[in-house]
Amino acid sequence: MKKFAVIAILILAAVVLLKAQEGAPPPAAPAQGGPGARNTAAEAAHAGAAERGRSLFKQNCAACHGEDATGGRGPDLIRSTLVRHDKNGDLIGPVVTNGRVEKGMPAFSNLTSSQIEDIVAFIQSQLTLFDLHTRFGPYPNDIPAERLATGSVEAGKAYFDAHCSSCHSPTGDLAHVASKYNPPDLEVRFLYPSGAPSTAVVTLPDGKKYEGTVLLNDGFYIGIQGKDGWYRSWPANSVKVEVHDPLAAHAALLDKYTDADMHNMFTYLETLK
Amino acid sequence: MSQLVFHCFASPPTTCHSGRSHALLSFPARSAGRVTQSRNLSSGLPIGASAAVLLIACVLTMTSAPAQGLDPSELLKPLSRDWPTYNGDYTGRRYSGLAQINRDNIGSLTLAWAFQTHSASLQSTPLEVGGILYISGGNQIWAVDARTGRQIWHFVRPGAPVSGANKGVAMWHDRLYMTTPDAQLLCVSAREGKLLWQIQVADPALKAFGGVAPLVIRDHVIIGTSGDTADLPGFLESVEPMTGKIEWRWDAMPHKDDTVAWNSWPHDTDVATRGGGMTWITGTYDPELNLLYWGTGNPHPVENSEARVGANLYTCAIVALKPDTGKLAWYFQSSPHDTHDWDTVMTPVLFDGTFKGKPRKMLAQANKNGLFFVLDRTNGQALISEAFVPANWVKSYDDRGQPIPDPDKEPKPDGVLVTGGVGTNWQAPSYSPETGLFYVNSRETMGVFYLTMPGKSAEGWAGRDFFLGSKSMLKAIDVQTGKTRWTADTLGRGGQFGILSTAGHLVFTADMSQNLVALDASTGKALWHMYPGGNLGTGPMTYELDGRQYVAFLVDSVAYAFALPAPESTGATATAMAGR
């Protein structure tokens, strides 16, 4: 429904506002784990070149620049100004071919131009990899479940039985939940599944009651969409308002989780494949 | 590794008269290219003609023509009718003594005018000098008649995209200065909106960018820099206002002869030369002590602790510098060895008063890390270090009042739950000397922080964080105790919005439901609100013209000016009526 889409957009906007702290133009970002990279033919070709480049780099460059190109005896290429300004090898190519003898880098005149292209593709893929470990995506959701499942299944189940089972069931609404979400999404969602709208009962001075989904509640006005689909709003001080937040229990739990509770719960939920 | 920089001129300065006596002359643009010159929308008259009309109008209604341009000595005076620098004045209080709009008459506040920029969301705080507002966006500036909201000129940087954020311009005599999304500093003529020169400040290929409003101190233009994707070093620079020539540069990364800073980083890798300490929000200045106060951003790699064992000076610090030389007088590190991206760029707000029976020159900051600090600004010693939202990452405080972080709350491969993060952000707070309260839009958050790139060769972000449910509210903090006196009382109030307080006993800001609001400065009670159809981009500002006080808000792409209802119209119709 449209209103849910609007709410979802507002929440996403809030997340983006929270994150865009420097006012950097944030790239279109999946805030909580994104889809994997699209696999076009061009990307596949580039990935192939980068893979060939990886072994060439290891063979010829890694001794000084490190296997991951972060440097060692020689400069870090990830942060290299020359590398960052390179376009399809126009700057890197001549350095590889001619070397920088005065700085101790030999010439690699034995490498063919297509080999150099592969090496450039590898270096560019390393830049992308390092930049993906930044705040803004899109990035592959590459936190594997094994890394997060450091707790105890038994302790997680005990926590679930004590705190969650009055609303949720591992064979009901949460059946196969671990197959539905990738690992960090699963963790973030059980901690706080944002997005469910509040509902409210509004009582008018004459005693008439209206119930619906809250679309506006700013302290000045209350606006709800009723089951009949119609939107109605009132000045907040003219009516009695009872708001029900379906996430209230999650919000209360959020303040109480220890890190161990989080790890145990994830480890348990991950068994619900 | 040395950074590629660059103050390259498009062509050498040719008409730079030295000395301020010539500064009001206009100089031809040094960079060739298109500069859009708009016409006055109302009359369709060329700029010169409409300016003449305006001038006549001014002469008719005022005892003297307004002084145009800004002599930097004006900035040394207390804030009065204008708003001549990013925070209004050097103190960063965003407190105005204007009281025409006050808590008794705020209910009759009305829209004076609206100015549509037809641009992306604006984040800037406009300047108001001599009846002209200067509103900025990425690579563009609008000069607007502050009485009427009519455009005077629109500067678009030749050949550059009009996108990206900008926090504001600075003014020096008849010139404006702004930083750009591709990390340049522009100098623009304030009379006509023409580009005079531009210089490259940092390297955008390394993900550096600009946006911070420069700060003019006497004949220095102080600029900071932004960028937090790749590792690059932060700095402050002072440039000559006429030429853009660098006078000094202060580096957030340590120099070897500064042993305190140098020893706060490991040196078995080159991490100490790489990055962090961005200076992306405008600082404040105390002319008596002649000290410039500026906050620095987080260290890099951002969420990896192992790669940079130590306090990592001068990242996440408030630094006090001599503005003529860039020499450090003192520092206070608000997040030693930060691993959560908790920049310390929030405005260091200056005020004087008695603290525990002793007269003090103070500096207060509500930090992104959830802590509120009051420092003695002569030496950087903390008088108060106190959490204003829950902050579970603090283990204790050292003898200077700097927090000692809990290593258990550093990002971990399997995640760690952290409170206190983004307790507030860059949007300016406000301090009212009348109430002794520091107003800040705060947020209680729970974040989960994952280390995704462990090891000593980590770079860039090296981690990932998700913020879960958060509670926003405006807090009024007592600067004598650091305790919250009150929080604004209705739903959803408080968010990432700047704040203005006034002698009208009012606090202006916006709430989480996008309402513009005015609160009682003593109690937080909402006295006025208005839904403007969008998001307040930054803090409101205020000014007075012809004896009428205006409060301006930038909402998405629109500037709104509110005032009390105008005195009886002097227009043609009214005159005709009076003649009967």
Interface residues (C-beta under 8 A of the other chain):
Chain A: V15 L17 L18 K19 Q21 E22 G23 A24 P25 A31 Q32 G66 D68 T70 G71 P75 D76 I78 R79 S80 T81 R84 H85 F130 D131 H133 T134 R135 F136 D142 I143 R147 L148 A149 T150 P184 E187 V188 L191 Y192 S194 L216 N217 D218 G219 F220 L247 H250 A251 L254 D255 Y257 T258 D259 M262 H263
Chain B: M1 Q3 L4 Q123 S163 G164 A165 K167 P181 D203 A205 L206 F209 G211 S226 G227 D228 T229 A230 D231 L232 D270 R274 M278 W280 V302 D341 D343 K368 D408 K412 P413 D414 G415 V416 L417 V422 N425 W426 R443 M446 V448 Y450 T452 M453 S457 A458 E459 G460 W461 A462 G463 R464 D465 F466 F467 L468 G469 S470 D489 T490 L491 G492 R493 Q496 D511 M512 S513 N515 A526 H529
